[in-house]
Amino acid sequence: MEIQSPFLQMPTAVSKPKFTPAQAQQSFKTALNEAIKNVNDVQNESAKKTELMAKGEIDNLHDVMITGQKASITLQATVEVRNKVVEAYQEIMRMQV
């Protein structure tokens, strides 16, 4: 009796991609723009609270420090993601076809 592995069977139908390359590009572009806008908003909020703290208009130092740390961590994460994307792009460009 021969055992058939499900891994060796060929698929009966080829699935269509859910997105065309143009749609995938637009989706990625939108997500990237929203992420960068979010980072910018967090940075602006931190700057505004820091300025208000310097003027003496805000008494809650904890809130200002938490907002500053949130902005710092968000920016660091964004830079790391950018580094990984550049690294992946460079790796793809080194591939031989």
C-alpha positions in Angstrom: 0.0 0.0 0.0 1.5 3.3 -1.1 1.1 6.3 1.3 0.3 9.6 -0.4 1.7 12.7 1.3 -0.5 15.8 1.1 2.6 17.9 0.6 3.4 16.2 -2.7 0.0 16.8 -4.3 -0.4 19.5 -6.8 -3.0 22.1 -6.2 -6.0 21.7 -8.4 -6.8 25.4 -8.8 -4.5 28.3 -8.9 -5.7 31.0 -6.5 -6.0 34.5 -7.8 -4.0 37.2 -6.0 -6.2 39.3 -3.8 -4.6 42.5 -4.9 -3.1 43.7 -8.2 0.5 45.1 -7.9 -0.9 48.6 -8.2 -3.5 48.0 -5.5 -0.8 46.5 -3.2 1.5 49.5 -3.9 -1.4 51.9 -3.1 -2.3 50.0 0.1 1.4 50.1 1.3 1.7 53.7 0.4 -1.5 54.6 2.4 -0.3 52.6 5.4 3.1 54.2 5.3 1.7 57.7 5.0 -0.6 57.1 8.0 2.2 55.7 10.1 4.5 58.7 9.4 1.6 61.1 10.1 1.0 59.3 13.4 4.7 59.7 14.3 4.6 63.4 13.3 1.4 63.9 15.4 3.0 62.3 18.5 6.2 64.4 18.0 4.1 67.6 17.7 2.1 66.8 20.8 5.3 66.2 22.8 6.8 69.5 21.6 3.6 71.4 22.4 3.4 69.9 26.0 7.1 70.6 26.5 6.6 74.2 25.5 3.5 74.6 27.7 5.5 73.1 30.6 8.4 75.6 30.0 5.8 78.5 30.0 4.4 77.2 33.3 1.0 76.5 31.8 1.1 72.8 32.6 1.8 71.5 36.2 1.7 67.8 35.4 5.4 66.9 34.8 4.5 63.2 34.6 2.2 63.7 31.6 4.9 65.8 29.8 7.6 63.1 30.4 5.3 60.3 29.4 4.4 62.1 26.2 8.1 62.8 25.5 9.0 59.1 26.0 6.1 58.0 23.8 7.4 60.3 21.1 10.9 59.1 21.5 10.0 55.4 21.3 7.7 56.0 18.3 10.5 57.7 16.5 13.0 55.0 17.4 10.6 52.3 16.2 10.0 54.2 12.9 13.8 54.5 12.3 14.3 50.7 12.9 11.5 49.8 10.5 13.0 52.2 7.9 16.4 50.5 8.4 14.8 47.0 7.9 13.0 48.1 4.8 16.3 49.6 3.3 18.1 46.4 4.3 15.5 44.2 2.6 15.6 46.4 -0.5 19.4 46.1 -0.7 19.2 42.3 -0.3 16.6 42.1 -3.1 18.9 44.2 -5.3 21.8 41.9 -4.6 19.8 38.9 -5.8 20.8 37.4 -9.1 18.0 36.6 -11.5 
